[in-house]
Amino acid sequence: MKRYLIISWLLAFLLPGGGLAQQTVRLDLQRTIELAGDSSLSAFRYQNMYLSGYWEYRSYKANRLPSLTLNLTPAQYYRYITQRYDSGSDMDVYREQQMFSASGGLSVQQNLDLTGGTFYINSDLEYMRNFGFTKSTQYSTVPFRIGYQQNLLGYNAFRWDRKIEPLKFEKAKKQLLYNLETLSEEAVTYFFALAMAQADYRLACDNVASSDTLYSIGLQRHKIAAISKADLLTLQLDKVNAHNSWENARIALKRAMFSLALFLNMDKNTQLEITLPGRPRAIEIPVADAVEKARANSPTLLEQRQSVLEAERNVSKTRVESRLNASLNASVGFNQVSDQLKNAYRNLLQQDLVSVSVSIPLVDWGVRRGKYNMAKNNLNVARIAARQEELNIEEEVTMTVGDFSIQQRLVSSAEEALDLAVTAYEQTRQRFIIGKADVNSLTLSLNRQQEAQKNYISALQNYWLNYYKIRRLTLHDYESGVSLSDRFDYQSGWYR
């Protein structure tokens, strides 16, 4: 079957606003899909959604590395009335106080996934100047302090983050691929909508020319009484209907062209010329293999696994919090104070800190227990939802692969039917011209040709829709046999 190249110069001059000033872009199906994934507004939105997940994962990775922080209070001034004890009069008195201070500190922290604690090293310097009745200047220093702090009873947030965050990033990558394949399906829909509109317009143009010719022939044959007045009126009606159909086809074509141009983020006046794909080659897709790949790659299932992990984390957290809580903070270092900066770093005194905090719930009327039970119920809900979603995806993949196999056979059948319909119409038309076929036979043959053309385009559309749906569900290209994740460059945002 020869490919249908859509009329170029005729569309440029017959469509409203058409002309040489319009930009003409020729598209096939593959190029349309590439433009949809590269230039459409939806593609930009999906890429930015992925980048949000990417930077979230980068933040998680950075949080596992040592952090260096400089804390400064360059200037702080106080002037107020304060209560002080006067030992001479053995009573409290109010006195005016003025003070200027400044401070700075340098801190290094390292989170430990294994224990869930934080290891830190810091150094501090403070300056204080008192005004008023007693003037004084002091420097307080902590040249070096090393310490460690953590919760003592079980819940380790860092360990759970180590399980959840990589899964979230993997879901973000698979979601990007899933969304791009959704764009491919949308591109197929817009592409074949324009293909159908252009095919209808082409047939309408042919019908206008054919009906004009047949009506002229009918007039000549009516003059010699070769056809009846009713047949002549039928030919005239066909001519009027053909012109009306042409006008409707022209409007539908303009609308379909505008929709595709808008979807591809092109100028709305872009003149599009498309080429229908030929018969696709046969592809065998084992159902079991497709289901297995969908289980491994589906962002929906990854999201369900993330929900289960987060629910398990909440159960662990609420279980620990329902009992007593304890935390440890221990540090060792040096400090000193002096009215001169250089002396504040001499004769350092050892500074030690060991703090153990314990919180024991005595009476909370079942609040902690209730939170724990809620967390367990939410975990059960998450597990059931994950299993249900898995079954839904298995069913969808199975049905789609089955439909795809049927569509491969339908494309062949529709192509054969179109060839037969075109040949039958041409023969009927020639027979009508020489007077061996009536008007009804000609009209019926034309209708069959138009129906065959639409069926062929619909069969191609359904084939490619099912193919890209399988790609979306499995994130696997069965035509090349390569996983989409392996071919995708997450930096450039396109397939290698």
Beta strands, then each sheet from edge to edge (+ up, - down):
strand 1: 24-27
strand 2: 67-86
strand 3: 91-111
strand 4: 118-131
strand 5: 136-151
strand 6: 271-274
strand 7: 325-338
strand 8: 349-359
strand 9: 476-477
strand 10: 482-483
strand 11: 488-489
strand 12: 494-495
sheet 1: 1+ 6+
sheet 2: 2+ 3- 4+ 5- 7+ 8-
sheet 3: 9+ 10-
sheet 4: 11+ 12-
end
